[in-house]
Amino acid sequence: MGRMSKHECQAVNAGGGADAVRSGTRDPAADEDARNRAADIADRARARNIGRADELAAWASIGEQGELSSEQRGEAAEIAHQLAGSAGTFGYLAATDVAREVEKLFSEADGAESWTRLTECVRDLLRRLREPPELSALD
């Protein structure tokens, strides 16, 4: 058997299984169920990412005061790294780019100007995560 077409992959992923591929039919109820489950996963990821961004805002505030240890900076950079990957997975492309910058800034920030830039980036990140994603697998 050769490579599956996009329609065949969708039929299998929607719960129709191999029978749906062979018969060319799709189960609308299974399609709807799959869309609902995917939307629920995306909603939970978005909420988790907003929580991560809120945590980054707290770290940035501590950093602005000069009270962030190198270990804490590493932890914040790791949170930003996780957020960048998750945001991209769920279609928040601009948020991914901002989170990568936040990750870099936490790793390298030195001086008031850097911390100000970091704080601005985290605010931008939160704004972008509260908007609809640029891409959606559900459309």
C-alpha positions as MATLAB code, in Angstrom:
seq = 'MGRMSKHECQAVNAGGGADAVRSGTRDPAADEDARNRAADIADRARARNIGRADELAAWASIGEQGELSSEQRGEAAEIAHQLAGSAGTFGYLAATDVAREVEKLFSEADGAESWTRLTECVRDLLRRLREPPELSALD';
ca = [
       0.000    0.000    0.000;
       1.321    3.453   -0.931;
       1.303    6.695    0.947;
      -2.089    7.811    2.356;
      -3.766   10.906    1.004;
      -4.717   13.821    3.254;
      -8.355   12.622    3.169;
      -7.333    9.116    4.212;
      -5.233   10.436    7.113;
      -8.111   12.623    8.259;
     -10.499    9.665    8.119;
      -8.192    7.534   10.241;
      -7.521   10.376   12.691;
     -11.225   11.176   12.979;
     -11.916    7.738   14.336;
     -13.060    6.097   11.149;
     -10.055    3.789   11.159;
      -8.975    1.635    8.269;
     -12.593    0.818    7.359;
     -13.282    4.487    6.632;
     -10.236    4.629    4.386;
     -11.259    1.508    2.484;
     -14.888    2.526    2.051;
     -14.236    6.230    1.510;
     -16.807    7.130    4.192;
     -16.397    9.294    7.234;
     -18.283    9.357   10.462;
     -19.489   12.957   11.080;
     -20.015   12.232   14.787;
     -16.447   10.951   15.104;
     -15.195   14.016   13.215;
     -17.045   16.331   15.609;
     -15.805   14.396   18.633;
     -12.209   14.644   17.385;
     -12.581   18.405   16.788;
     -14.019   18.876   20.278;
     -11.200   16.901   21.893;
      -8.583   18.857   19.935;
     -10.224   22.166   20.898;
     -10.208   21.115   24.565;
      -6.498   20.259   24.384;
      -5.752   23.597   22.690;
      -7.760   25.508   25.321;
      -5.903   23.808   28.180;
      -2.545   24.481   26.510;
      -3.449   28.143   26.043;
      -4.416   28.493   29.707;
      -1.185   26.751   30.758;
       0.834   29.062   28.500;
      -0.830   32.169   29.909;
       0.054   30.860   33.377;
       3.654   30.380   32.256;
       3.748   33.929   30.875;
       2.360   35.258   34.170;
       5.156   33.393   35.950;
       7.693   34.963   33.571;
       6.262   38.404   34.387;
       6.902   37.747   38.071;
      10.473   36.612   37.342;
      11.040   39.731   35.192;
       9.821   41.950   38.018;
      12.253   40.311   40.427;
      15.016   40.691   37.833;
      14.304   44.403   37.433;
      14.948   44.770   41.147;
      18.284   42.984   40.751;
      17.231   40.086   42.932;
      17.187   37.207   40.428;
      19.861   34.534   40.912;
      21.498   32.789   37.967;
      19.618   29.617   38.918;
      16.312   31.488   38.825;
      17.250   33.038   35.481;
      17.892   29.555   34.137;
      14.542   28.375   35.430;
      12.779   31.346   33.818;
      14.608   30.740   30.525;
      13.452   27.093   30.616;
       9.841   28.181   31.190;
      10.111   30.550   28.224;
      11.580   27.713   26.131;
       8.669   25.400   27.004;
       6.179   28.150   26.281;
       7.761   28.851   22.871;
       7.383   25.224   21.834;
       3.853   24.834   23.117;
       2.648   28.118   21.636;
       4.000   27.167   18.223;
       2.371   23.750   18.392;
      -1.014   25.392   18.888;
      -0.650   28.074   16.211;
       0.569   31.053   18.242;
       3.461   31.809   15.906;
       4.121   35.400   17.003;
       3.982   34.340   20.664;
       6.573   31.673   19.873;
       8.929   34.299   18.466;
       8.446   36.553   21.488;
       8.933   33.647   23.912;
      12.226   32.799   22.201;
      13.356   36.384   22.716;
      12.250   36.215   26.357;
      14.259   33.009   26.766;
      17.351   34.710   25.328;
      16.871   37.814   27.462;
      16.566   35.806   30.673;
      19.799   34.057   29.744;
      21.655   37.255   28.857;
      19.917   40.225   30.536;
      22.342   42.621   32.124;
      21.476   46.134   33.196;
      18.268   48.104   33.554;
      17.716   48.488   29.804;
      17.764   44.708   29.286;
      15.298   44.126   32.108;
      13.004   46.839   30.744;
      13.080   45.148   27.335;
      12.377   41.788   28.970;
       9.372   43.189   30.820;
       8.023   44.682   27.572;
       8.463   41.350   25.794;
       6.617   39.455   28.526;
       3.711   41.933   28.297;
       3.665   41.433   24.516;
       3.744   37.670   25.024;
       0.714   37.793   27.314;
      -1.164   39.982   24.831;
      -0.436   37.605   21.959;
      -1.507   34.556   23.959;
      -4.843   36.198   24.747;
      -5.559   36.683   21.029;
      -6.757   33.883   18.735;
      -3.948   31.776   17.226;
      -2.632   32.717   13.795;
      -2.954   29.088   12.667;
      -5.427   26.474   13.761;
      -5.536   22.789   12.952;
      -9.248   22.937   13.755;
     -10.199   25.096   10.769;
];
